Amino acid sequence: MSNTPSSAPVVRRTERRTLALLVGVYIVDYVDRVMIATALPMIGAEFGLSKTSQGLVVSAFAIAYLIGQMPGGLLADRVGARPLLVISLVAWSVFTAATGLAPGLVVLLALRALFGLAQALFPGASFKALGERTTQAARSRGAGLMLASNSIGAGLGPLLVAPLVVATGWRHTFWIIAAGGLIVGVALWRLLPPPLPRELTEPEDHIAPVAVPVSRVLRDGLVLRYAAMFACFNMVAYGMITWVPSYLVEAKGLSLVSAGVATAIPQLVNAVAVVLGGWLMSRWFDQRVRWLVVPALVASAVLLVAMLLPDSATGFTVLQTVAMFTSGLATIGIVGLPLRVLPRDLVGSAMGLVNTGGQLAGVLAPLVMGWLADHVGFGAAFGFLAVTTLAAAAISLTTRATKVDLTAPALVG
């Protein structure tokens, strides 16, 4: 048998190295992704862009990233995790560097879209790599760490990028960060361990896949509900990443470096909350997810409104940090719920749809908030996040954690 005491150290070493590499690359992923928001005030001033146009720059990435989600998962199954991970990282690093050469808005939009397509290859390949190199018992913990690393990258991004933008300009900053991504790509290719034997990564009662057309998944009412809940929930993440730096610079008068530090704190605290929320789920709320998710989201929505009341940037950041903390507690309950109730053999295609819903937030939040900031003010823009957070709470409150049978007739709605 492969699962012998002598193989246990190999399994643990494979799991730890795989998780360390994937978490590291996800941090690089998010640093590259959020750096545009830190540089946006300078880019907007150089190109003469309105807030709506600046939001479009961020949404160009998100649209391409959304479109590439399901094709990226299919490619991971066909070509394997290792080559696709490296191809994705190298490609997005190349487009990051090219962003520093953009002469105007049209080229910038095209480069951000290509950047989004390159990064869209990564999630499917990363979860495939996780599935091939971890046991079932370690997989949920690994997925939680990967989710937390997103917030770590989003927090570290402004800390790294803001001083570079001030010292070297926004164009040189994109070239420097891109070089770091290429180095990480080489490390990933050389250090990612081979997959574990299949009997260690799949349960003993594994059954053959059930043939269900993709159209059946797309029409299932409960799967669509999960996708809508993730879309509403993810508005906060994309909205904060995109517009908090500009708000602190323009409305609160902070320097770009100070705004970078203030932006980083809530994101790093959110990463801690994601891990804590996963522990609370496993400890007390595994069978009553809504008891954790709904109060956390309602509290977060209240704080998103309250954070606009203080006159000082410090007051804003403190309340934003608490809002991001309470929101982070709900993350595993929202993203992990579909994994608990979807059939094992159909979780890939169904989660592709759910994640597509989550990435829809990346398209809408920057654009809607940019338009509101232009025509009404930043108060309305951040109020939009409070409304969508309450919408996610309402969907969670009315969604039962029942098993989804995708082989039965679809019930839409």
N, C-alpha and C positions, 0 to 999 in steps of 0.2 A: 504494500500500500504506500501511496505517496505521502499520506498524512501521518507520518511517524515522528517520534520525538526528535530524531536526527534531522528531519526536514524543517522543524519549527524555526530554528535560527535563520534558515534561508528564507522562509516565508516572511518572518518579521523584518529581515533586512530588505527584502523586495518591497514590502509595504511601506516602510519608512522612507526608503530612497525615492520611491515613486511619488509619495505624498509630498516630500520635501521639494522635489523638482516641479511638480504641478503647482503647488502653492507658490513657489518662487516665480514661475512663469506667469501665473495669474496676477501676481503683484506687478510684474513688468507690464502685462496686458493692460491693467487699469491705470498705471502711471502714464503709459502712452495714450490711453483713451481720454483721460481727464486733463492732460496738459493743454489741450486746445482751449478749455474753459479759463485756465489761468492766463493764457496768452491773449484771450479774446479782446480785452480792452485795448491792447496795443494793435492787434490786427484790425479791429473795428475802426480805430482812429486812422491807421495808415490807409485803409481802403475806403473810408468814409461810409461805413455800414450802419444802418439802423439796427435797433434791438431785434426786430423781426428777421432781418437778414443774418444777424449773428446767430440767432436761434436756428436758422436754416442750415448754417454751417455745421452745427452739431447734429441736426436731424438728418443731414445727408449721410453721415456715418450710420445713424440708427436705422434708416430705411434699408440700406444695403445689408447691414448686419441682420436685420429681421428677415429679409428675403433669403439670406444664405443659411439660416438655421437648419432647416430640414435637409437641403442638399448636402450640407456639411456632415450631418449625421450619416447619410447614405454613403458618402465618400469614405468616411471612417471605417464603415463595415467592409467596403470593397478594397481599399488600399492599405488598411491597417493604421493603428494609432500612431506609431513612431514616425513614419515618414510625413504624415499629415500634420502632426504637431510641429515638426521642424519647418515644413513648407509654409505653414501659417505664420509662424514667428518671423521667419526670414522675410516673407512677403510684406507683412505689416511694418516691419522695420524699414524696408525699402521705401514704402509709401510715406512713412513718418519722415524720413529724410527728404523725400521729394516735396513734402508740404512746405519745408523751409525755402523752396525755390518758387513757390506760387506767385505769379505776377498780379493776380487779381481774383475777384470773387468766383468767376466761372471755373477757372482751373482749380481753385481751392476746393470748390464743391466736388469736382470730379475726383480729386485726390482723396478727399475724405470718404467718398463713396467706395473707392477702391480699397482704402484702408479698412472700411467696414466689412467688405467681402472677404478680405484676407483674415480678419479676426473671426469672422463667422465660421471658418473652418475649425477653429480651436475647441469650442465647447463639446461638440460631438466626439472629437478625437480624445479629449481629456477624460470624458466619462467612460469611453471605451478602454482607454489605458487603465483607468481606475478599476473597471470591472475585470480586466484580464490579470491584474497584478495585486489584487486584494481579496481576502476571504469575505464571505457574506457578512460576517460579524463585524469586520472593520470598515465596511463600505459606507455605512451611514455616517460614521464619525469622520471618514475621509471627505465625504461630500460636504459635511458641515464646515470642515476646515477650509475647503476650497471656496465656499460661500463667504466665510469670514475674511479670506485673503483678498476678496474683491474690495471690501471696505478698507483693508490695510493699504492696498494699492491706491485707492481713491484718497486716502489720508496722506500717504507719503508723497503723492504726485505734486500737490501744491508746495510742500516743503522743499522738494528737490527743484521744481521747475521755476518757482517765483524768483529765487536768487539768481538762477541762470539767465532768466529773461532780463532781469535788471542789469546783470553784469555783461551779457554778451548779445542781447537782443533776441527777439522771438525766433528769428530764422536760424541762428546758430544753435539755439536750444534744441530745436527739432533734430538737427544733425547729431548733436552730442548724445541725446537720448536714443536715437536710432542705432548708433554704434554700440551702445550698451546692450540693446536687444539682439544684435547679431552675435555678440559674445555669448549671451545666454543661450542662443540657438545652438551654437557649437557644443556647449556644455550639456544641453538636453540630449543631443544626438549621441554623445559619447557615454553618458552616465545612466540613461534610462535602462533599467534592467529588463531582461526578457520576460514574457508572460509566465505566470505560474501554471502548473498543470490544471487542466479543466476541472478535474474532480475536486480540487481545492477551492475553486472560485464559484462553483455552482452547487446548489443544494442537492442532496442525494435523491430527492423526489422530483428532480427536474423532468419536465415533460416536453414533448416536441412542440414547436411553435404552432400557434393556431393561425390559419390563413384567413385574415380579415382585410378587406380592401381599405385603402387609406380614406376613401370617401365615407366609410362607416365610422371611422374615428372622428372625422370632421363634423359629422352630424350628431354626435352624442351630446345630449344636453348637459350632462354632468361634467364632461371634459371641457365643453365650452364655458361652463360656469367657472371651472378652475382657471381657465385661460383669462377670463374677464377679471377674476379676483387678483391674479398676479399682475395684470396690466394696471389696475387701479393702485395696487400696493407699490409697484415699481416707479410710479410717478415721482414719489418723494426722492428716491435715489438719483434719478436723472435730473430732476429739477434742481436739487441742491448742488450737484456737481457742476451744472451748467451756469447757474445764475448767482450763487452766493458770492463768488469772487467779485463779479461786476457790481453787485449790490453794496458790498463793503467798501469798494473803492469809490463808487459814485455817490452813494447815499450817506455813508458813514465817514468818508474822507480818509480811509486808511491807505497806506502805501501798498504797493503790490506785494511786497514781501510780508508785511503784517497781515494782509488779507489772506495770503497763502497759509500762514500759521493758523489763523482763525478758522480757515476752511478745513484744515487738516484735523483739528481736535474732534469735531463731531463724527467724522468718518472713522477715526481710530476707536473712539468710544463705541460706535456702532458695531465694529468688528468684535469687540468684547461681548456686546449684547447678543450677537448672533450665536456665539458659543454658549453663553449662559442660557439663552432661550432653548437651545437644543438640549442642554442638561435638564432644564425644568420640564421640557416635554417628556423626556425619557423617565424622569423621576415621578412626576405627579400628573401630567396632563396628556399622557399617551392616548387615553380613551375619551378624553373630553377636551379636544383641541380648542374649541371655541371659547372655553373658559379662560384661556390665556390670550388668544389672538384678539378677540373682540375688545376686552378692556384695554389692552396695550395700544390698539389702533385708535380707539376713542381718545385715550389720554394723549397720544401723539398728535391727533388733529387739534385738540384744544391748545396744546403747546405751540403748534405751528402758527396759530393765530396770535397767541400771547407774545411770541418772540418779536413781533413787530412793534410792540408797545414801548419798550425801553428806548431812550434817546441815544444811549451809548452803544458802541459796537460790542463792548464786553457783555452787556445785558443781552443783546441779540444772540451772541455766540453761546452764552450759558444756556439760554432757553432752547436754542437750536440743538445743542448737545443732548439735553434731556429728551427732546422730541425724537432725535435719532436713536437714542438708547431705547426708549420705549418701543419705537417702531422695530428696532432690531430684535427685540424679544419675540416678535411675531414671525420672523423670517422662516424659521424651520417649520413652524406650524402651517404656513401658507405654501411654501415650495415643497415641503416634505409630505403634505397631506395626499397629493395625487399619487406619490410613490407607494403609499400605504394601501390605497384602495384600488389601484389599477391592476389588472392581470399582469403577472410577471412577463409573459411572452409578448405583451402588447405595449409595455411601458415605454419603449423607445419612440414609436410613432406618436403615441398620445402625449408624451412629455415634450416631443418636438412641437406639437400644437400649443401646449401650455406655455412653453418658453417663448414661442412666437408672440403670444399674448403679452408676456412680460416685456419683450423688446418693443412692442408697439408703444409702450410708455416712452421709450427713448426717441420715438418719432414725434409724439404729440407734446410731451412736456416742454422741450426747448422752444418749439414753435408757439404753442399756446401762451406760455409764460412770457416769451419775447413780445408777442402781440399785445398782451395785457400790460406789460411794462411800458410799451410805447404809447398806448392809447388811454390807459387808466392809471397805471403806477405799479410800483413793486408790491404794494400792499395787496392789490388784486391778484398779482402773479402768485404770491405765496399763499393767498387764500384759496386759490385753485388747488394747491396741494392738500390743504385741509379737507376740501370737499371730496377729492378722490380717495383720500385715506379713510374718510367716513364711508364712502361707497364700498371700499374693500371690506370694512368691518360689517356692513350690511349684508354683503354677499356671503361672508363667512358665517354670519349668524343664521342665515337661511339655507346653508348647505350642510347636509348630513354626510358624515364620514362612512358612507355605505360602499360596499364593493361594487365596482363597475363591471358589468358583463357586456363586453363589446360584441359578443356573438349573438346577443338578443337584438330584436328590432330597436332602432334608434328612437329615442324620445327627445325631441328638440325643445329647449326651453326649461 
